[in-house]
Amino acid sequence: MSSLKQNLDRAWSQVQAGWNNLVSKASNALTHFRHRQEDESDEQSRALLRSSPEWALLAAEVHESADEVTVRLEIPGMNPDDLDVEVIDRTLVVRGQKQVSHARKEGRYHITECAYGSFERRLPLPAEVDPGQARASYEKGILTLELPKSERERVRRISIAKG
Amino acid sequence: MSALMKATNPWRLLDEFNREFGRMLPGFADDDSQVVGSTWAPAVDIKEEDDKFVIHADIPGVSPDDIEVSMEQGVLTIKGERKHEAEENKEGYHRVERAYGTFMRRFALPENVDAGKVSATSKDGVLELVLPKAQQGDQPRKIKVEG
């Protein structure tokens, strides 16, 4: 009986450790997908939209070098035209709409774990960037943004180096 | 986390969070995909059509060359590895939410899948597997009665 309790205690502490790990790593990446019926043109696509999860992890990576900030965001299965990227002050805003692709709609779904719908993810940037100089690409389901730092930020960096 | 608070249905959210939890942490999934050594598992959609099954798996950032699909004793295995895109200095990262390393998912397939005809394609980080159903050769053929 006591060994059972010990095992349960151990299992529970593992669950707690795992949960804390998940929350610290992934809770910011947890993104709401809005299911707007009017975004899909036919009933089969709408049915898949309804059964798909309303939350998904859009995992991001933010890297800062001397001259620019690089952001990578995992958004598989997108049409790049349905992505909208904006920089507001020091926040990067990525909006998008992931549609049920036409090839997918026929048939009966047994498992639906992939998310569809419209989403928005905001990421704080570590430095001020120049949106006019930004470069964006979408490959293998990864949105990559290369955001050169603003002139002011570069000047600031140099002055600190000299001081 | 503020978006979480706005959820209209906390139970559904909890359920989904739980599912993410299961996918990310080895040992908690309801299938046996999370074997020792794999660090993450992709989300999938599985659908059935009249003549085939189609599986879509979200595997962003992984080259087709690094994805391995195999069939053994009626079990389909998708596994592979996500590698870092560039040899960047480990310093300078402000946020790392992405999982790197090996992933794996396994599914027991219905008996009527023709294992020899499974095909796989990858586009925009989504792997598509088409699994044709086997022809039911033993079934009596329909004979049209001519009038």
Interface residues (C-beta under 8 A of the other chain):
Chain A: V15 G18 W19 N21 L22 K25 A26 S27 N28 A29 L30 T31 H32 L48 S52 P53 E54 W55 A56 L57 A59 A60 E61 V62 H63 E64 S65 R72 E74 I75 P76 G77 M78 R104 E106 G107 R108 Y109 H110 I111 T112 E113 C114 A115 L123 P126 Y138 K140 G141 I142 T144
Chain B: M1 A3 L4 A7 R12 L13 E16 F17 R19 E20 F21 R23 M24 L25 F28 A43 V44 D45 I46 K47 E48 E49 V54 H56 D58 I59 P60 G61 V62 S63 E85 E88 N89 G92 Y93 H94 R95 V96 E97 R98 A99 D124 G125 V126
